[in-house]
Amino acid sequence: MPKLPVLKPRQVIQALERAGFVQTRQRGSHVRLQKGERLVTVPMHARDLNPTVLRSILRQAGMTQQELRAYL
């Protein structure tokens, strides 16, 4: 399995929006996106996303690493 890319939260949100997700709300430092019944929460911190957090976001979105790279 290839290594996950190092990404900022804004880059992940933009990729998810290109994949068809829509930002539904922001509460504090967390943004929620939705596509159909799928809900994805992305923490909006200044630093890069931890690989574990990025894996969790991909699992919530039902995406693979290759699909994420295609939308970046």
Backbone as JSON Lines, residues from 0, in Angstrom:
{"i":0,"aa":"M","n":[0.85,-1.18,0.0],"ca":[0.0,0.0,0.0],"c":[0.9,1.24,0.0]}
{"i":1,"aa":"P","n":[0.68,2.17,-0.94],"ca":[1.5,3.38,-0.99],"c":[1.24,4.28,0.22]}
{"i":2,"aa":"K","n":[2.25,5.1,0.52],"ca":[2.1,6.02,1.64],"c":[1.05,7.08,1.32]}
{"i":3,"aa":"L","n":[0.36,7.5,2.35],"ca":[-0.62,8.57,2.19],"c":[0.1,9.89,1.95]}
{"i":4,"aa":"P","n":[-0.45,10.74,1.11],"ca":[0.18,12.05,0.9],"c":[0.02,12.94,2.14]}
{"i":5,"aa":"V","n":[0.92,13.86,2.31],"ca":[0.83,14.83,3.41],"c":[-0.02,15.98,2.9]}
{"i":6,"aa":"L","n":[-1.17,16.2,3.54],"ca":[-2.12,17.19,3.05],"c":[-2.6,18.11,4.15]}
{"i":7,"aa":"K","n":[-2.93,19.32,3.75],"ca":[-3.59,20.27,4.64],"c":[-5.09,19.98,4.61]}
{"i":8,"aa":"P","n":[-5.81,20.33,5.67],"ca":[-7.26,20.1,5.69],"c":[-7.99,20.73,4.51]}
{"i":9,"aa":"R","n":[-7.57,21.94,4.11],"ca":[-8.25,22.63,2.99],"c":[-8.12,21.83,1.69]}
{"i":10,"aa":"Q","n":[-6.95,21.19,1.47],"ca":[-6.74,20.39,0.27],"c":[-7.69,19.19,0.26]}
{"i":11,"aa":"V","n":[-7.88,18.57,1.42],"ca":[-8.77,17.41,1.52],"c":[-10.21,17.84,1.25]}
{"i":12,"aa":"I","n":[-10.62,18.96,1.81],"ca":[-11.98,19.45,1.59],"c":[-12.22,19.75,0.12]}
{"i":13,"aa":"Q","n":[-11.26,20.38,-0.54],"ca":[-11.4,20.67,-1.97],"c":[-11.5,19.39,-2.79]}
{"i":14,"aa":"A","n":[-10.71,18.38,-2.44],"ca":[-10.77,17.1,-3.16],"c":[-12.12,16.43,-2.95]}
{"i":15,"aa":"L","n":[-12.64,16.48,-1.73],"ca":[-13.95,15.88,-1.46],"c":[-15.05,16.63,-2.2]}
{"i":16,"aa":"E","n":[-14.94,17.95,-2.3],"ca":[-15.93,18.72,-3.04],"c":[-15.89,18.37,-4.52]}
{"i":17,"aa":"R","n":[-14.7,18.14,-5.07],"ca":[-14.58,17.71,-6.46],"c":[-15.21,16.33,-6.66]}
{"i":18,"aa":"A","n":[-15.2,15.52,-5.6],"ca":[-15.77,14.17,-5.66],"c":[-17.29,14.19,-5.47]}
{"i":19,"aa":"G","n":[-17.86,15.37,-5.25],"ca":[-19.31,15.47,-5.16],"c":[-19.84,15.73,-3.75]}
{"i":20,"aa":"F","n":[-18.98,15.87,-2.76],"ca":[-19.43,16.17,-1.41],"c":[-19.74,17.66,-1.31]}
{"i":21,"aa":"V","n":[-20.7,17.99,-0.44],"ca":[-21.11,19.38,-0.24],"c":[-20.93,19.71,1.23]}
{"i":22,"aa":"Q","n":[-20.35,20.88,1.5],"ca":[-20.17,21.3,2.88],"c":[-21.53,21.66,3.47]}
{"i":23,"aa":"T","n":[-21.91,20.95,4.54],"ca":[-23.22,21.18,5.14],"c":[-23.15,22.07,6.36]}
{"i":24,"aa":"R","n":[-22.04,22.02,7.1],"ca":[-21.92,22.88,8.27],"c":[-20.49,22.9,8.77]}
{"i":25,"aa":"Q","n":[-20.2,23.89,9.61],"ca":[-18.94,23.97,10.31],"c":[-19.25,24.31,11.75]}
{"i":26,"aa":"R","n":[-18.74,23.5,12.64],"ca":[-18.94,23.75,14.06],"c":[-17.57,23.77,14.72]}
{"i":27,"aa":"G","n":[-17.17,24.94,15.18],"ca":[-15.84,25.07,15.75],"c":[-14.79,24.85,14.68]}
{"i":28,"aa":"S","n":[-13.87,23.93,14.94],"ca":[-12.79,23.69,13.99],"c":[-13.02,22.43,13.17]}
{"i":29,"aa":"H","n":[-14.26,22.0,13.02],"ca":[-14.57,20.81,12.24],"c":[-15.6,21.13,11.16]}
{"i":30,"aa":"V","n":[-15.31,20.68,9.94],"ca":[-16.19,20.9,8.81],"c":[-16.87,19.57,8.48]}
{"i":31,"aa":"R","n":[-18.17,19.61,8.24],"ca":[-18.91,18.4,7.88],"c":[-19.33,18.51,6.43]}
{"i":32,"aa":"L","n":[-19.05,17.44,5.68],"ca":[-19.44,17.36,4.27],"c":[-20.36,16.17,4.09]}
{"i":33,"aa":"Q","n":[-21.24,16.26,3.1],"ca":[-22.21,15.2,2.88],"c":[-22.36,14.92,1.39]}
{"i":34,"aa":"K","n":[-22.54,13.63,1.09],"ca":[-22.85,13.19,-0.27],"c":[-23.83,12.03,-0.12]}
{"i":35,"aa":"G","n":[-25.08,12.29,-0.42],"ca":[-26.1,11.27,-0.2],"c":[-26.23,10.99,1.29]}
{"i":36,"aa":"E","n":[-26.04,9.74,1.68],"ca":[-26.12,9.36,3.09],"c":[-24.76,9.42,3.79]}
{"i":37,"aa":"R","n":[-23.68,9.63,3.03],"ca":[-22.34,9.65,3.61],"c":[-22.03,10.99,4.26]}
{"i":38,"aa":"L","n":[-21.57,10.95,5.49],"ca":[-21.12,12.14,6.22],"c":[-19.64,12.02,6.5]}
{"i":39,"aa":"V","n":[-18.91,13.1,6.26],"ca":[-17.47,13.13,6.49],"c":[-17.15,14.36,7.32]}
{"i":40,"aa":"T","n":[-16.37,14.17,8.37],"ca":[-15.95,15.27,9.23],"c":[-14.45,15.48,9.04]}
{"i":41,"aa":"V","n":[-14.05,16.73,8.75],"ca":[-12.65,17.07,8.55],"c":[-12.26,18.12,9.58]}
{"i":42,"aa":"P","n":[-11.22,17.85,10.4],"ca":[-10.76,18.86,11.35],"c":[-10.0,19.97,10.61]}
{"i":43,"aa":"M","n":[-10.33,21.22,10.9],"ca":[-9.7,22.37,10.25],"c":[-8.65,22.98,11.18]}
{"i":44,"aa":"H","n":[-7.48,22.35,11.23],"ca":[-6.38,22.87,12.02],"c":[-5.32,23.41,11.08]}
{"i":45,"aa":"A","n":[-4.39,24.19,11.59],"ca":[-3.38,24.82,10.75],"c":[-2.33,23.83,10.25]}
{"i":46,"aa":"R","n":[-2.13,22.75,10.96],"ca":[-1.08,21.8,10.58],"c":[-1.61,20.75,9.6]}
{"i":47,"aa":"D","n":[-0.67,19.95,9.08],"ca":[-1.03,18.86,8.16],"c":[-1.85,17.82,8.9]}
{"i":48,"aa":"L","n":[-2.65,17.08,8.14],"ca":[-3.47,16.02,8.74],"c":[-2.59,14.81,9.05]}
{"i":49,"aa":"N","n":[-2.81,14.23,10.2],"ca":[-2.15,13.02,10.62],"c":[-2.6,11.89,9.68]}
{"i":50,"aa":"P","n":[-1.71,10.96,9.29],"ca":[-2.12,9.87,8.4],"c":[-3.29,9.04,8.94]}
{"i":51,"aa":"T","n":[-3.37,8.87,10.24],"ca":[-4.48,8.13,10.83],"c":[-5.79,8.87,10.61]}
{"i":52,"aa":"V","n":[-5.77,10.18,10.75],"ca":[-6.98,10.99,10.54],"c":[-7.36,10.96,9.06]}
{"i":53,"aa":"L","n":[-6.39,11.04,8.18],"ca":[-6.67,11.0,6.75],"c":[-7.28,9.65,6.36]}
{"i":54,"aa":"R","n":[-6.78,8.56,6.93],"ca":[-7.36,7.24,6.67],"c":[-8.82,7.19,7.13]}
{"i":55,"aa":"S","n":[-9.1,7.79,8.28],"ca":[-10.45,7.83,8.81],"c":[-11.37,8.63,7.87]}
{"i":56,"aa":"I","n":[-10.89,9.75,7.35],"ca":[-11.68,10.56,6.42],"c":[-11.98,9.76,5.16]}
{"i":57,"aa":"L","n":[-10.99,9.05,4.64],"ca":[-11.2,8.23,3.44],"c":[-12.22,7.13,3.7]}
{"i":58,"aa":"R","n":[-12.15,6.52,4.88],"ca":[-13.11,5.46,5.23],"c":[-14.52,6.03,5.31]}
{"i":59,"aa":"Q","n":[-14.67,7.21,5.93],"ca":[-15.99,7.85,6.02],"c":[-16.53,8.17,4.64]}
{"i":60,"aa":"A","n":[-15.64,8.6,3.74],"ca":[-16.06,9.0,2.39],"c":[-16.25,7.81,1.46]}
{"i":61,"aa":"G","n":[-15.75,6.64,1.86],"ca":[-15.85,5.47,1.0],"c":[-14.93,5.57,-0.2]}
{"i":62,"aa":"M","n":[-13.77,6.21,-0.01],"ca":[-12.82,6.43,-1.1],"c":[-11.53,5.66,-0.84]}
{"i":63,"aa":"T","n":[-10.8,5.4,-1.92],"ca":[-9.48,4.8,-1.81],"c":[-8.44,5.92,-1.92]}
{"i":64,"aa":"Q","n":[-7.19,5.56,-1.64],"ca":[-6.12,6.54,-1.77],"c":[-5.96,7.0,-3.22]}
{"i":65,"aa":"Q","n":[-6.14,6.07,-4.16],"ca":[-6.0,6.42,-5.56],"c":[-7.1,7.39,-6.0]}
{"i":66,"aa":"E","n":[-8.31,7.19,-5.5],"ca":[-9.4,8.11,-5.83],"c":[-9.12,9.5,-5.27]}
{"i":67,"aa":"L","n":[-8.6,9.55,-4.04],"ca":[-8.25,10.85,-3.45],"c":[-7.2,11.56,-4.28]}
{"i":68,"aa":"R","n":[-6.16,10.83,-4.69],"ca":[-5.1,11.43,-5.49],"c":[-5.64,11.97,-6.82]}
{"i":69,"aa":"A","n":[-6.63,11.29,-7.39],"ca":[-7.21,11.74,-8.65],"c":[-7.93,13.06,-8.51]}
{"i":70,"aa":"Y","n":[-8.5,13.32,-7.32],"ca":[-9.26,14.56,-7.1],"c":[-8.39,15.7,-6.57]}
{"i":71,"aa":"L","n":[-7.14,15.44,-6.27],"ca":[-6.26,16.51,-5.76],"c":[-5.83,17.45,-6.86]}
